[in-house]
Every structure is written in structure tokens, then in C-alpha cells.
């Protein structure tokens, strides 16, 4: 199985697409959780939050459900 080259956290904030490329899975999970908390404070309208694994060949895989399973065990 091929390993991801890096990760990308993507979301919509106030109807604008945003993304941040992150080089470690742990940092991507931390940023994902931080953005989840921001969406509950009422100041920013954050939606469609997801974490993607990005591979050397240019393909992407949505790993959000795997992270959610880990967080909510």
C-alpha cells in the first residue's frame, strides 16, 4: 500500500473554499479538531470540513471518516 506524501485539510469558511497542506498526519488531525471547535463558536461559518491524504501520483483520498472513528471511540 502506498503511503501519503502529505495531507490537506479543506473546508468552506463564509462560502469561500479554503485548504491547508500539512506534512504530518498528527498535525492534520490537530488542525482538523481546531477547526471543528471554531465552527461551534459562532464567529466563523465553517462547513464541508475534510482531511485528504495526498499521494505522489496526484491522487487524493478522503480520510475524514477514519479520523472521526478514531476521535469518537
Protein Blocks (a to p, Z undefined) as FASTA:
>chain_A
ZZdfbdcddddeehiacddddfbfklmmmmmmmmmmmmmnomaccehiacddddfkopac
dfklmmmmmmmZZ
